[in-house]
Amino acid sequence: MLLDVKGLSCPLPVLRANRMLRGMPEGSRLRVLATDRAAVQDFHAFCRETGHALVAFGEEAGVLSFTIRRRSDPPA
């Protein structure tokens, strides 16, 4: 899935990504496109704290790209 949050400022990119990830199946990937430089630190911290995996990060022409793999939920 793709989430385009270009033009939005912190913390909106992470909040929107979190909302999308909650509705996705375990192990699926979300690609996030952002322009806020703070998103770099925000997504690293978000993944570290939530258990999602930041599998790729890049930048092209001022657009930041993050690929996040949704974590597996613990057994109920």
All heavy atoms as TSV, in Angstrom:
chain	resi	resn	atom	element	x	y	z
A	1	MET	N	N	0.845	-1.172	0.000
A	1	MET	CA	C	0.000	0.000	0.000
A	1	MET	C	C	0.895	1.242	0.000
A	1	MET	O	O	2.029	1.200	0.446
A	1	MET	CB	C	-0.906	0.023	1.219
A	1	MET	CG	C	-1.929	-1.093	1.254
A	1	MET	SD	S	-3.176	-0.829	2.525
A	1	MET	CE	C	-4.219	0.324	1.692
A	2	LEU	N	N	0.337	2.329	-0.458
A	2	LEU	CA	C	1.072	3.593	-0.543
A	2	LEU	C	C	0.317	4.658	0.225
A	2	LEU	O	O	-0.898	4.806	0.078
A	2	LEU	CB	C	1.235	4.011	-2.003
A	2	LEU	CG	C	1.934	5.350	-2.234
A	2	LEU	CD1	C	3.383	5.301	-1.792
A	2	LEU	CD2	C	1.829	5.745	-3.697
A	3	LEU	N	N	1.057	5.414	1.047
A	3	LEU	CA	C	0.509	6.543	1.789
A	3	LEU	C	C	1.310	7.778	1.417
A	3	LEU	O	O	2.509	7.845	1.675
A	3	LEU	CB	C	0.594	6.286	3.294
A	3	LEU	CG	C	0.173	7.432	4.212
A	3	LEU	CD1	C	-1.301	7.776	4.005
A	3	LEU	CD2	C	0.450	7.083	5.658
A	4	ASP	N	N	0.652	8.749	0.816
A	4	ASP	CA	C	1.304	9.998	0.405
A	4	ASP	C	C	0.952	11.080	1.416
A	4	ASP	O	O	-0.193	11.523	1.493
A	4	ASP	CB	C	0.823	10.397	-0.993
A	4	ASP	CG	C	1.549	11.617	-1.539
A	4	ASP	OD1	O	2.164	12.370	-0.760
A	4	ASP	OD2	O	1.491	11.813	-2.766
A	5	VAL	N	N	1.943	11.470	2.212
A	5	VAL	CA	C	1.745	12.519	3.216
A	5	VAL	C	C	2.664	13.712	2.938
A	5	VAL	O	O	3.026	14.449	3.851
A	5	VAL	CB	C	1.940	11.983	4.654
A	5	VAL	CG1	C	0.811	11.049	5.038
A	5	VAL	CG2	C	3.281	11.290	4.810
A	6	LYS	N	N	3.025	13.881	1.673
A	6	LYS	CA	C	3.873	15.013	1.301
A	6	LYS	C	C	3.156	16.306	1.667
A	6	LYS	O	O	1.960	16.446	1.456
A	6	LYS	CB	C	4.208	14.984	-0.186
A	6	LYS	CG	C	5.030	13.776	-0.595
A	6	LYS	CD	C	5.450	13.829	-2.042
A	6	LYS	CE	C	4.278	13.786	-2.958
A	6	LYS	NZ	N	4.161	12.652	-3.832
A	7	GLY	N	N	3.903	17.236	2.238
A	7	GLY	CA	C	3.348	18.522	2.621
A	7	GLY	C	C	2.810	18.566	4.044
A	7	GLY	O	O	2.551	19.642	4.566
A	8	LEU	N	N	2.659	17.410	4.685
A	8	LEU	CA	C	2.185	17.390	6.067
A	8	LEU	C	C	3.372	17.450	7.023
A	8	LEU	O	O	4.436	16.911	6.748
A	8	LEU	CB	C	1.375	16.126	6.348
A	8	LEU	CG	C	0.088	15.961	5.544
A	8	LEU	CD1	C	-0.611	14.675	5.937
A	8	LEU	CD2	C	-0.829	17.156	5.741
A	9	SER	N	N	3.168	18.110	8.158
A	9	SER	CA	C	4.230	18.269	9.156
A	9	SER	C	C	4.038	17.302	10.311
A	9	SER	O	O	2.937	16.800	10.551
A	9	SER	CB	C	4.216	19.701	9.698
A	9	SER	OG	O	4.487	20.611	8.659
A	10	CYS	N	N	5.119	17.094	11.026
A	10	CYS	CA	C	5.162	16.258	12.221
A	10	CYS	C	C	4.053	16.693	13.177
A	10	CYS	O	O	3.858	17.893	13.346
A	10	CYS	CB	C	6.530	16.418	12.869
A	10	CYS	SG	S	6.702	15.662	14.479
A	11	PRO	N	N	3.332	15.797	13.766
A	11	PRO	CA	C	3.434	14.341	13.773
A	11	PRO	C	C	2.487	13.655	12.790
A	11	PRO	O	O	2.315	12.439	12.849
A	11	PRO	CB	C	3.050	13.995	15.199
A	11	PRO	CG	C	1.948	14.966	15.511
A	11	PRO	CD	C	2.378	16.248	14.807
A	12	LEU	N	N	1.836	14.405	11.904
A	12	LEU	CA	C	0.807	13.830	11.034
A	12	LEU	C	C	1.272	12.655	10.172
A	12	LEU	O	O	0.542	11.665	10.048
A	12	LEU	CB	C	0.166	14.913	10.171
A	12	LEU	CG	C	-0.718	15.902	10.945
A	12	LEU	CD1	C	-1.220	16.999	10.017
A	12	LEU	CD2	C	-1.861	15.199	11.609
A	13	PRO	N	N	2.472	12.691	9.551
A	13	PRO	CA	C	2.874	11.525	8.749
A	13	PRO	C	C	2.884	10.215	9.540
A	13	PRO	O	O	2.367	9.197	9.081
A	13	PRO	CB	C	4.277	11.903	8.250
A	13	PRO	CG	C	4.224	13.397	8.160
A	13	PRO	CD	C	3.417	13.809	9.372
A	14	VAL	N	N	3.427	10.247	10.760
A	14	VAL	CA	C	3.483	9.033	11.577
A	14	VAL	C	C	2.083	8.633	12.042
A	14	VAL	O	O	1.737	7.444	12.035
A	14	VAL	CB	C	4.435	9.224	12.778
A	14	VAL	CG1	C	4.284	8.109	13.788
A	14	VAL	CG2	C	5.872	9.297	12.297
A	15	LEU	N	N	1.264	9.590	12.423
A	15	LEU	CA	C	-0.093	9.271	12.871
A	15	LEU	C	C	-0.912	8.628	11.757
A	15	LEU	O	O	-1.628	7.653	11.985
A	15	LEU	CB	C	-0.787	10.539	13.385
A	15	LEU	CG	C	-0.219	11.139	14.669
A	15	LEU	CD1	C	-0.919	12.453	14.984
A	15	LEU	CD2	C	-0.315	10.169	15.823
A	16	ARG	N	N	-0.791	9.152	10.558
A	16	ARG	CA	C	-1.541	8.580	9.424
A	16	ARG	C	C	-1.017	7.186	9.077
A	16	ARG	O	O	-1.787	6.289	8.751
A	16	ARG	CB	C	-1.452	9.505	8.225
A	16	ARG	CG	C	-2.076	10.861	8.509
A	16	ARG	CD	C	-3.194	11.188	7.567
A	16	ARG	NE	N	-3.851	12.411	7.974
A	16	ARG	CZ	C	-4.021	13.459	7.199
A	16	ARG	NH1	N	-3.592	13.444	5.957
A	16	ARG	NH2	N	-4.646	14.526	7.646
A	17	ALA	N	N	0.310	7.014	9.128
A	17	ALA	CA	C	0.893	5.691	8.861
A	17	ALA	C	C	0.420	4.687	9.905
A	17	ALA	O	O	0.060	3.551	9.561
A	17	ALA	CB	C	2.411	5.774	8.843
A	18	ASN	N	N	0.403	5.091	11.158
A	18	ASN	CA	C	-0.042	4.203	12.226
A	18	ASN	C	C	-1.483	3.762	11.999
A	18	ASN	O	O	-1.816	2.585	12.144
A	18	ASN	CB	C	0.106	4.904	13.578
A	18	ASN	CG	C	-0.185	3.985	14.735
A	18	ASN	OD1	O	0.199	2.823	14.734
A	18	ASN	ND2	N	-0.863	4.506	15.734
A	19	ARG	N	N	-2.336	4.684	11.605
A	19	ARG	CA	C	-3.740	4.364	11.341
A	19	ARG	C	C	-3.853	3.351	10.206
A	19	ARG	O	O	-4.622	2.399	10.289
A	19	ARG	CB	C	-4.512	5.638	10.993
A	19	ARG	CG	C	-6.001	5.360	10.832
A	19	ARG	CD	C	-6.805	6.585	10.487
A	19	ARG	NE	N	-6.549	7.682	11.391
A	19	ARG	CZ	C	-6.525	8.960	11.018
A	19	ARG	NH1	N	-6.735	9.298	9.763
A	19	ARG	NH2	N	-6.292	9.905	11.892
A	20	MET	N	N	-3.078	3.538	9.147
A	20	MET	CA	C	-3.135	2.590	8.017
A	20	MET	C	C	-2.600	1.220	8.416
A	20	MET	O	O	-3.181	0.192	8.053
A	20	MET	CB	C	-2.344	3.131	6.824
A	20	MET	CG	C	-3.119	4.172	6.046
A	20	MET	SD	S	-2.435	4.440	4.411
A	20	MET	CE	C	-3.020	2.992	3.554
A	21	LEU	N	N	-1.496	1.192	9.145
A	21	LEU	CA	C	-0.890	-0.079	9.539
A	21	LEU	C	C	-1.845	-0.905	10.388
A	21	LEU	O	O	-1.872	-2.133	10.281
A	21	LEU	CB	C	0.422	0.159	10.294
A	21	LEU	CG	C	1.603	0.568	9.414
A	21	LEU	CD1	C	2.705	1.190	10.256
A	21	LEU	CD2	C	2.124	-0.616	8.624
A	22	ARG	N	N	-2.630	-0.273	11.223
A	22	ARG	CA	C	-3.580	-0.997	12.082
A	22	ARG	C	C	-4.589	-1.801	11.275
A	22	ARG	O	O	-5.045	-2.849	11.720
A	22	ARG	CB	C	-4.331	-0.019	12.987
A	22	ARG	CG	C	-3.503	0.509	14.099
A	22	ARG	CD	C	-4.329	1.414	14.974
A	22	ARG	NE	N	-3.469	2.095	15.923
A	22	ARG	CZ	C	-3.864	3.062	16.700
A	22	ARG	NH1	N	-5.122	3.471	16.657
A	22	ARG	NH2	N	-3.030	3.630	17.530
A	23	GLY	N	N	-4.926	-1.318	10.087
A	23	GLY	CA	C	-5.901	-2.007	9.259
A	23	GLY	C	C	-5.306	-2.976	8.254
A	23	GLY	O	O	-6.030	-3.558	7.457
A	24	MET	N	N	-4.001	-3.145	8.293
A	24	MET	CA	C	-3.334	-4.002	7.317
A	24	MET	C	C	-3.024	-5.372	7.926
A	24	MET	O	O	-2.841	-5.489	9.134
A	24	MET	CB	C	-2.026	-3.333	6.845
A	24	MET	CG	C	-2.273	-2.049	6.079
A	24	MET	SD	S	-0.756	-1.113	5.726
A	24	MET	CE	C	0.130	-2.249	4.676
A	25	PRO	N	N	-2.930	-6.407	7.094
A	25	PRO	CA	C	-2.568	-7.742	7.596
A	25	PRO	C	C	-1.122	-7.780	8.090
A	25	PRO	O	O	-0.276	-7.016	7.627
A	25	PRO	CB	C	-2.728	-8.651	6.373
A	25	PRO	CG	C	-3.377	-7.849	5.308
A	25	PRO	CD	C	-3.228	-6.405	5.671
A	26	GLU	N	N	-0.860	-8.688	9.013
A	26	GLU	CA	C	0.492	-8.879	9.533
A	26	GLU	C	C	1.463	-9.163	8.390
A	26	GLU	O	O	1.134	-9.891	7.465
A	26	GLU	CB	C	0.522	-10.046	10.513
A	26	GLU	CG	C	-0.306	-9.841	11.736
A	26	GLU	CD	C	-0.325	-11.063	12.638
A	26	GLU	OE1	O	0.429	-12.022	12.386
A	26	GLU	OE2	O	-1.105	-11.046	13.596
A	27	GLY	N	N	2.643	-8.568	8.458
A	27	GLY	CA	C	3.679	-8.822	7.461
A	27	GLY	C	C	3.547	-8.010	6.190
A	27	GLY	O	O	4.450	-8.014	5.359
A	28	SER	N	N	2.440	-7.298	6.015
A	28	SER	CA	C	2.282	-6.492	4.801
A	28	SER	C	C	3.142	-5.238	4.899
A	28	SER	O	O	3.602	-4.854	5.969
A	28	SER	CB	C	0.815	-6.150	4.562
A	28	SER	OG	O	0.281	-5.471	5.660
A	29	ARG	N	N	3.353	-4.616	3.758
A	29	ARG	CA	C	4.245	-3.454	3.693
A	29	ARG	C	C	3.482	-2.193	3.318
A	29	ARG	O	O	2.579	-2.233	2.492
A	29	ARG	CB	C	5.349	-3.689	2.675
A	29	ARG	CG	C	6.305	-4.772	3.142
A	29	ARG	CD	C	7.379	-5.021	2.127
A	29	ARG	NE	N	8.216	-6.111	2.596
A	29	ARG	CZ	C	9.536	-6.106	2.520
A	29	ARG	NH1	N	10.168	-5.102	1.969
A	29	ARG	NH2	N	10.229	-7.126	2.974
A	30	LEU	N	N	3.898	-1.099	3.950
A	30	LEU	CA	C	3.344	0.216	3.670
A	30	LEU	C	C	4.487	1.117	3.230
A	30	LEU	O	O	5.507	1.200	3.916
A	30	LEU	CB	C	2.691	0.806	4.929
A	30	LEU	CG	C	2.195	2.245	4.830
A	30	LEU	CD1	C	1.058	2.355	3.804
A	30	LEU	CD2	C	1.746	2.749	6.195
A	31	ARG	N	N	4.326	1.757	2.085
A	31	ARG	CA	C	5.314	2.729	1.618
A	31	ARG	C	C	4.757	4.119	1.894
A	31	ARG	O	O	3.629	4.419	1.524
A	31	ARG	CB	C	5.595	2.557	0.129
A	31	ARG	CG	C	6.680	3.497	-0.356
A	31	ARG	CD	C	7.172	3.105	-1.734
A	31	ARG	NE	N	8.188	4.036	-2.148
A	31	ARG	CZ	C	8.194	4.654	-3.320
A	31	ARG	NH1	N	7.259	4.398	-4.217
A	31	ARG	NH2	N	9.152	5.502	-3.622
A	32	VAL	N	N	5.550	4.933	2.578
A	32	VAL	CA	C	5.129	6.276	2.957
A	32	VAL	C	C	6.016	7.286	2.235
A	32	VAL	O	O	7.244	7.178	2.271
A	32	VAL	CB	C	5.249	6.494	4.486
A	32	VAL	CG1	C	4.759	7.880	4.862
A	32	VAL	CG2	C	4.491	5.416	5.254
A	33	LEU	N	N	5.383	8.269	1.592
A	33	LEU	CA	C	6.103	9.360	0.940
A	33	LEU	C	C	5.861	10.625	1.746
A	33	LEU	O	O	4.711	10.997	2.000
A	33	LEU	CB	C	5.609	9.556	-0.492
A	33	LEU	CG	C	5.718	8.345	-1.410
A	33	LEU	CD1	C	5.131	8.672	-2.774
A	33	LEU	CD2	C	7.168	7.891	-1.535
A	34	ALA	N	N	6.946	11.289	2.174
A	34	ALA	CA	C	6.841	12.480	3.016
A	34	ALA	C	C	7.861	13.518	2.586
A	34	ALA	O	O	8.854	13.197	1.928
A	34	ALA	CB	C	7.053	12.102	4.479
A	35	THR	N	N	7.628	14.762	2.981
A	35	THR	CA	C	8.578	15.840	2.684
A	35	THR	C	C	9.102	16.505	3.952
A	35	THR	O	O	10.069	17.267	3.880
A	35	THR	CB	C	7.920	16.909	1.785
A	35	THR	OG1	O	6.672	17.298	2.350
A	35	THR	CG2	C	7.708	16.381	0.376
A	36	ASP	N	N	8.515	16.225	5.093
A	36	ASP	CA	C	8.958	16.813	6.358
A	36	ASP	C	C	10.233	16.105	6.825
A	36	ASP	O	O	10.229	14.898	7.054
A	36	ASP	CB	C	7.850	16.673	7.400
A	36	ASP	CG	C	8.205	17.306	8.740
A	36	ASP	OD1	O	9.244	17.987	8.828
A	36	ASP	OD2	O	7.428	17.112	9.692
A	37	ARG	N	N	11.312	16.858	6.967
A	37	ARG	CA	C	12.606	16.278	7.370
A	37	ARG	C	C	12.527	15.594	8.734
A	37	ARG	O	O	13.269	14.664	9.022
A	37	ARG	CB	C	13.705	17.347	7.406
A	37	ARG	CG	C	14.004	18.026	6.095
A	37	ARG	CD	C	14.560	17.142	5.016
A	37	ARG	NE	N	15.681	16.337	5.459
A	37	ARG	CZ	C	16.163	15.310	4.776
A	37	ARG	NH1	N	15.625	14.959	3.642
A	37	ARG	NH2	N	17.174	14.622	5.229
A	38	ALA	N	N	11.639	16.056	9.596
A	38	ALA	CA	C	11.489	15.447	10.916
A	38	ALA	C	C	10.976	14.010	10.818
A	38	ALA	O	O	11.124	13.226	11.756
A	38	ALA	CB	C	10.551	16.279	11.780
A	39	ALA	N	N	10.399	13.658	9.691
A	39	ALA	CA	C	9.862	12.304	9.509
A	39	ALA	C	C	10.952	11.241	9.614
A	39	ALA	O	O	10.672	10.111	10.009
A	39	ALA	CB	C	9.137	12.194	8.169
A	40	VAL	N	N	12.186	11.592	9.284
A	40	VAL	CA	C	13.280	10.611	9.362
A	40	VAL	C	C	13.403	10.097	10.791
A	40	VAL	O	O	13.340	8.888	11.036
A	40	VAL	CB	C	14.612	11.227	8.873
A	40	VAL	CG1	C	15.753	10.245	9.057
A	40	VAL	CG2	C	14.499	11.663	7.423
A	41	GLN	N	N	13.553	10.998	11.736
A	41	GLN	CA	C	13.668	10.585	13.139
A	41	GLN	C	C	12.360	10.001	13.642
A	41	GLN	O	O	12.356	9.032	14.392
A	41	GLN	CB	C	14.070	11.769	14.008
A	41	GLN	CG	C	15.514	12.184	13.818
A	41	GLN	CD	C	15.869	13.350	14.723
A	41	GLN	OE1	O	15.217	14.386	14.685
A	41	GLN	NE2	N	16.890	13.154	15.530
A	42	ASP	N	N	11.243	10.591	13.222
A	42	ASP	CA	C	9.936	10.141	13.689
A	42	ASP	C	C	9.673	8.686	13.307
A	42	ASP	O	O	9.218	7.895	14.133
A	42	ASP	CB	C	8.822	11.013	13.127
A	42	ASP	CG	C	8.820	12.413	13.712
A	42	ASP	OD1	O	9.522	12.648	14.716
A	42	ASP	OD2	O	8.121	13.275	13.148
A	43	PHE	N	N	9.950	8.313	12.051
A	43	PHE	CA	C	9.663	6.943	11.622
A	43	PHE	C	C	10.635	5.938	12.230
A	43	PHE	O	O	10.241	4.816	12.537
A	43	PHE	CB	C	9.618	6.838	10.097
A	43	PHE	CG	C	8.279	7.222	9.537
A	43	PHE	CD1	C	8.111	8.421	8.872
A	43	PHE	CD2	C	7.180	6.403	9.697
A	43	PHE	CE1	C	6.875	8.791	8.373
A	43	PHE	CE2	C	5.930	6.756	9.205
A	43	PHE	CZ	C	5.778	7.963	8.545
A	44	HIS	N	N	11.886	6.330	12.419
A	44	HIS	CA	C	12.817	5.424	13.099
A	44	HIS	C	C	12.329	5.149	14.529
A	44	HIS	O	O	12.291	3.997	14.970
A	44	HIS	CB	C	14.235	6.005	13.105
A	44	HIS	CG	C	14.973	5.789	11.830
A	44	HIS	ND1	N	14.937	6.674	10.791
A	44	HIS	CD2	C	15.750	4.768	11.421
A	44	HIS	CE1	C	15.671	6.226	9.799
A	44	HIS	NE2	N	16.173	5.058	10.148
A	45	ALA	N	N	11.952	6.200	15.250
A	45	ALA	CA	C	11.471	6.039	16.625
A	45	ALA	C	C	10.151	5.267	16.659
A	45	ALA	O	O	9.966	4.383	17.499
A	45	ALA	CB	C	11.298	7.408	17.282
A	46	PHE	N	N	9.245	5.574	15.739
A	46	PHE	CA	C	7.958	4.897	15.673
A	46	PHE	C	C	8.145	3.389	15.504
A	46	PHE	O	O	7.528	2.586	16.217
A	46	PHE	CB	C	7.135	5.479	14.518
A	46	PHE	CG	C	5.904	4.700	14.182
A	46	PHE	CD1	C	4.792	4.727	15.004
A	46	PHE	CD2	C	5.843	3.930	13.028
A	46	PHE	CE1	C	3.648	4.008	14.687
A	46	PHE	CE2	C	4.709	3.220	12.705
A	46	PHE	CZ	C	3.610	3.251	13.541
A	47	CYS	N	N	8.995	3.000	14.583
A	47	CYS	CA	C	9.216	1.566	14.333
A	47	CYS	C	C	9.885	0.896	15.528
A	47	CYS	O	O	9.512	-0.214	15.912
A	47	CYS	CB	C	10.022	1.370	13.055
A	47	CYS	SG	S	9.065	1.754	11.570
A	48	ARG	N	N	10.831	1.568	16.130
A	48	ARG	CA	C	11.521	1.019	17.292
A	48	ARG	C	C	10.533	0.801	18.448
A	48	ARG	O	O	10.562	-0.220	19.133
A	48	ARG	CB	C	12.651	1.961	17.710
A	48	ARG	CG	C	13.543	1.448	18.808
A	48	ARG	CD	C	14.738	2.354	19.082
A	48	ARG	NE	N	14.346	3.741	19.325
A	48	ARG	CZ	C	14.586	4.766	18.484
A	48	ARG	NH1	N	15.205	4.550	17.341
A	48	ARG	NH2	N	14.219	5.987	18.783
A	49	GLU	N	N	9.628	1.734	18.641
A	49	GLU	CA	C	8.703	1.675	19.775
A	49	GLU	C	C	7.514	0.745	19.542
A	49	GLU	O	O	6.958	0.207	20.501
A	49	GLU	CB	C	8.195	3.075	20.105
A	49	GLU	CG	C	9.289	3.970	20.656
A	49	GLU	CD	C	8.861	5.424	20.797
A	49	GLU	OE1	O	7.652	5.712	20.672
A	49	GLU	OE2	O	9.736	6.265	21.014
A	50	THR	N	N	7.113	0.547	18.298
A	50	THR	CA	C	5.916	-0.248	18.009
A	50	THR	C	C	6.212	-1.675	17.567
A	50	THR	O	O	5.302	-2.509	17.545
A	50	THR	CB	C	5.068	0.419	16.914
A	50	THR	OG1	O	5.840	0.513	15.717
A	50	THR	CG2	C	4.573	1.786	17.345
A	51	GLY	N	N	7.447	-1.937	17.165
A	51	GLY	CA	C	7.793	-3.280	16.700
A	51	GLY	C	C	7.618	-3.487	15.209
A	51	GLY	O	O	7.918	-4.552	14.691
A	52	HIS	N	N	7.126	-2.468	14.497
A	52	HIS	CA	C	7.080	-2.548	13.044
A	52	HIS	C	C	8.522	-2.443	12.538
A	52	HIS	O	O	9.385	-1.887	13.213
A	52	HIS	CB	C	6.247	-1.411	12.445
A	52	HIS	CG	C	4.816	-1.417	12.875
A	52	HIS	ND1	N	3.966	-2.485	12.665
A	52	HIS	CD2	C	4.081	-0.477	13.515
A	52	HIS	CE1	C	2.775	-2.196	13.142
A	52	HIS	NE2	N	2.811	-0.982	13.672
A	53	ALA	N	N	8.794	-2.958	11.346
A	53	ALA	CA	C	10.157	-2.951	10.808
A	53	ALA	C	C	10.280	-1.900	9.704
A	53	ALA	O	O	9.499	-1.909	8.747
A	53	ALA	CB	C	10.511	-4.320	10.253
A	54	LEU	N	N	11.245	-1.015	9.856
A	54	LEU	CA	C	11.570	-0.063	8.799
A	54	LEU	C	C	12.529	-0.791	7.864
A	54	LEU	O	O	13.701	-0.953	8.164
A	54	LEU	CB	C	12.203	1.199	9.376
A	54	LEU	CG	C	12.558	2.295	8.382
A	54	LEU	CD1	C	11.315	2.791	7.653
A	54	LEU	CD2	C	13.240	3.456	9.095
A	55	VAL	N	N	12.025	-1.287	6.739
A	55	VAL	CA	C	12.821	-2.143	5.865
A	55	VAL	C	C	13.558	-1.369	4.780
A	55	VAL	O	O	14.512	-1.882	4.205
A	55	VAL	CB	C	11.980	-3.272	5.236
A	55	VAL	CG1	C	11.490	-4.229	6.313
A	55	VAL	CG2	C	10.813	-2.726	4.452
A	56	ALA	N	N	13.125	-0.134	4.509
A	56	ALA	CA	C	13.823	0.674	3.506
A	56	ALA	C	C	13.566	2.150	3.770
A	56	ALA	O	O	12.493	2.530	4.249
A	56	ALA	CB	C	13.368	0.312	2.097
A	57	PHE	N	N	14.568	2.949	3.465
A	57	PHE	CA	C	14.463	4.393	3.593
A	57	PHE	C	C	15.286	5.010	2.475
A	57	PHE	O	O	16.385	4.546	2.180
A	57	PHE	CB	C	14.987	4.855	4.955
A	57	PHE	CG	C	15.282	6.332	5.010
A	57	PHE	CD1	C	14.240	7.255	4.978
A	57	PHE	CD2	C	16.576	6.796	5.064
A	57	PHE	CE1	C	14.501	8.616	5.003
A	57	PHE	CE2	C	16.843	8.151	5.092
A	57	PHE	CZ	C	15.810	9.063	5.067
A	58	GLY	N	N	14.753	6.043	1.849
A	58	GLY	CA	C	15.493	6.723	0.792
A	58	GLY	C	C	14.954	8.121	0.580
A	58	GLY	O	O	13.952	8.523	1.170
A	59	GLU	N	N	15.648	8.847	-0.269
A	59	GLU	CA	C	15.226	10.202	-0.602
A	59	GLU	C	C	15.537	10.460	-2.062
A	59	GLU	O	O	16.610	10.106	-2.549
A	59	GLU	CB	C	15.944	11.224	0.272
A	59	GLU	CG	C	15.540	12.647	-0.029
A	59	GLU	CD	C	16.225	13.666	0.871
A	59	GLU	OE1	O	17.062	13.281	1.701
A	59	GLU	OE2	O	15.921	14.857	0.715
A	60	GLU	N	N	14.584	11.055	-2.754
A	60	GLU	CA	C	14.785	11.411	-4.150
A	60	GLU	C	C	14.065	12.721	-4.416
A	60	GLU	O	O	12.853	12.834	-4.180
A	60	GLU	CB	C	14.246	10.314	-5.067
A	60	GLU	CG	C	14.548	10.575	-6.525
A	60	GLU	CD	C	14.098	9.444	-7.423
A	60	GLU	OE1	O	14.152	8.283	-6.998
A	60	GLU	OE2	O	13.688	9.733	-8.556
A	61	ALA	N	N	14.810	13.708	-4.886
A	61	ALA	CA	C	14.252	15.018	-5.236
A	61	ALA	C	C	13.468	15.638	-4.082
A	61	ALA	O	O	12.409	16.219	-4.278
A	61	ALA	CB	C	13.394	14.920	-6.491
A	62	GLY	N	N	13.986	15.482	-2.856
A	62	GLY	CA	C	13.349	16.083	-1.691
A	62	GLY	C	C	12.182	15.306	-1.118
A	62	GLY	O	O	11.567	15.731	-0.146
A	63	VAL	N	N	11.862	14.145	-1.704
A	63	VAL	CA	C	10.778	13.312	-1.189
A	63	VAL	C	C	11.389	12.121	-0.452
A	63	VAL	O	O	12.187	11.372	-1.008
A	63	VAL	CB	C	9.843	12.825	-2.314
A	63	VAL	CG1	C	8.775	11.895	-1.760
A	63	VAL	CG2	C	9.215	14.004	-3.040
A	64	LEU	N	N	11.013	11.985	0.800
A	64	LEU	CA	C	11.479	10.886	1.629
A	64	LEU	C	C	10.563	9.686	1.424
A	64	LEU	O	O	9.343	9.836	1.330
A	64	LEU	CB	C	11.457	11.297	3.100
A	64	LEU	CG	C	12.256	12.553	3.436
A	64	LEU	CD1	C	11.847	13.093	4.793
A	64	LEU	CD2	C	13.730	12.250	3.397
A	65	SER	N	N	11.150	8.515	1.361
A	65	SER	CA	C	10.381	7.289	1.172
A	65	SER	C	C	10.730	6.304	2.286
A	65	SER	O	O	11.902	6.027	2.529
A	65	SER	CB	C	10.717	6.681	-0.193
A	65	SER	OG	O	10.119	5.415	-0.320
A	66	PHE	N	N	9.706	5.806	2.956
A	66	PHE	CA	C	9.874	4.831	4.034
A	66	PHE	C	C	9.043	3.603	3.688
A	66	PHE	O	O	7.871	3.731	3.329
A	66	PHE	CB	C	9.363	5.400	5.365
A	66	PHE	CG	C	9.975	6.711	5.750
A	66	PHE	CD1	C	9.397	7.904	5.339
A	66	PHE	CD2	C	11.117	6.760	6.511
A	66	PHE	CE1	C	9.951	9.123	5.687
A	66	PHE	CE2	C	11.688	7.978	6.866
A	66	PHE	CZ	C	11.100	9.156	6.448
A	67	THR	N	N	9.636	2.426	3.802
A	67	THR	CA	C	8.881	1.188	3.626
A	67	THR	C	C	8.859	0.494	4.980
A	67	THR	O	O	9.905	0.187	5.549
A	67	THR	CB	C	9.506	0.282	2.556
A	67	THR	OG1	O	9.562	1.012	1.322
A	67	THR	CG2	C	8.679	-0.978	2.360
A	68	ILE	N	N	7.651	0.265	5.477
A	68	ILE	CA	C	7.453	-0.296	6.807
A	68	ILE	C	C	6.711	-1.623	6.670
A	68	ILE	O	O	5.690	-1.705	5.989
A	68	ILE	CB	C	6.633	0.672	7.688
A	68	ILE	CG1	C	7.359	2.015	7.793
A	68	ILE	CG2	C	6.367	0.075	9.066
A	68	ILE	CD1	C	6.505	3.124	8.363
A	69	ARG	N	N	7.243	-2.658	7.335
A	69	ARG	CA	C	6.576	-3.959	7.356
A	69	ARG	C	C	5.809	-4.067	8.680
A	69	ARG	O	O	6.359	-3.861	9.757
A	69	ARG	CB	C	7.571	-5.111	7.253
A	69	ARG	CG	C	6.878	-6.473	7.158
A	69	ARG	CD	C	7.854	-7.629	6.994
A	69	ARG	NE	N	8.701	-7.728	8.172
A	69	ARG	CZ	C	10.037	-7.600	8.150
A	69	ARG	NH1	N	10.694	-7.391	7.034
A	69	ARG	NH2	N	10.721	-7.700	9.269
A	70	ARG	N	N	4.512	-4.358	8.563
A	70	ARG	CA	C	3.665	-4.437	9.756
A	70	ARG	C	C	4.091	-5.622	10.611
A	70	ARG	O	O	4.326	-6.720	10.118
A	70	ARG	CB	C	2.198	-4.583	9.371
A	70	ARG	CG	C	1.271	-4.435	10.562
A	70	ARG	CD	C	-0.151	-4.819	10.179
A	70	ARG	NE	N	-1.116	-4.580	11.216
A	70	ARG	CZ	C	-1.198	-5.254	12.371
A	70	ARG	NH1	N	-0.332	-6.181	12.660
A	70	ARG	NH2	N	-2.138	-4.961	13.238
A	71	ARG	N	N	4.143	-5.387	11.906
A	71	ARG	CA	C	4.547	-6.429	12.861
A	71	ARG	C	C	3.472	-7.490	12.972
A	71	ARG	O	O	2.308	-7.277	12.623
A	71	ARG	CB	C	4.806	-5.812	14.222
A	71	ARG	CG	C	3.514	-5.369	14.894
A	71	ARG	CD	C	3.718	-4.974	16.345
A	71	ARG	NE	N	2.431	-4.752	16.949
A	71	ARG	CZ	C	1.927	-3.582	17.250
A	71	ARG	NH1	N	2.616	-2.495	17.000
A	71	ARG	NH2	N	0.740	-3.479	17.809
A	72	SER	N	N	3.870	-8.610	13.517
A	72	SER	CA	C	2.904	-9.659	13.850
A	72	SER	C	C	2.294	-9.329	15.201
A	72	SER	O	O	2.998	-8.892	16.114
A	72	SER	CB	C	3.616	-11.022	13.954
A	72	SER	OG	O	4.137	-11.375	12.699
A	73	ASP	N	N	1.012	-9.511	15.308
A	73	ASP	CA	C	0.355	-9.259	16.575
A	73	ASP	C	C	0.614	-10.417	17.519
A	73	ASP	O	O	0.659	-11.577	17.105
A	73	ASP	CB	C	-1.156	-9.080	16.380
A	73	ASP	CG	C	-1.485	-7.779	15.682
A	73	ASP	OD1	O	-0.749	-6.785	15.889
A	73	ASP	OD2	O	-2.461	-7.744	14.918
A	74	PRO	N	N	0.771	-10.133	18.825
A	74	PRO	CA	C	0.970	-11.223	19.777
A	74	PRO	C	C	-0.277	-12.099	19.856
A	74	PRO	O	O	-1.398	-11.611	19.649
A	74	PRO	CB	C	1.228	-10.515	21.111
A	74	PRO	CG	C	0.825	-9.099	20.916
A	74	PRO	CD	C	0.776	-8.829	19.431
A	75	PRO	N	N	-0.111	-13.380	20.148
A	75	PRO	CA	C	-1.283	-14.262	20.269
A	75	PRO	C	C	-2.219	-13.786	21.380
A	75	PRO	O	O	-1.770	-13.295	22.395
A	75	PRO	CB	C	-0.697	-15.631	20.595
A	75	PRO	CG	C	0.776	-15.495	20.553
A	75	PRO	CD	C	1.123	-14.052	20.389
A	76	ALA	N	N	-3.496	-13.966	21.157
A	76	ALA	CA	C	-4.497	-13.516	22.161
A	76	ALA	C	C	-4.636	-14.500	23.288
A	76	ALA	O	O	-4.321	-15.618	23.231
A	76	ALA	CB	C	-5.836	-13.316	21.484
